[in-house]
């Protein structure tokens, strides 16, 4: 998928369909364009705080491609209003799809695991590595800012959110 992603990116940039200096999602791969569209809607809904919409769109993406690692990983991290039996199924699919995980997905999963296990220094280091490796991907910035927010480090979170907003050409 790497060559296809790179070719698609070059076509989009050459046609002006996307601002090459804007935000980019790294390592998101599926052979189903409709699943990718659902995933993009979920990312936007999550960023806007519309968690039920994000869950719905992720479930739709996973329904179309049950091995879509980015969608599976994101679905596991969204808070649920009540115990969600579907999460066990999502976790099992994610474990079975590990071979499809991109470098971004593997690093993000390591970060989430470290954070869940209370390894603050490790999770912060992994979040900084994500931002350094994928500086144009708003998800990397959101993960670092999310850590800082959850730890009450408001000034640090605000700084990261400002850098994330700067990725969006509309914010300039």
Buried (B, 14 or more C-beta within 10 A) or exposed (E): EEEEBEEEEEEEEEEEEBEEEBBBBBBBBBEEEEBBBBBBBBBBBBEEEBBEBBBBBBBBBBEBBBBBBBBBBBBBBBEEEEEBEEEEBBBEBBEEBEEBBBEBBBBBBBBBEBBEEEBEEBBBEBBBBBBEBBBBBBBBBBBBBBBBBEBEBEEBBEBBBEBBBEBEEEEE
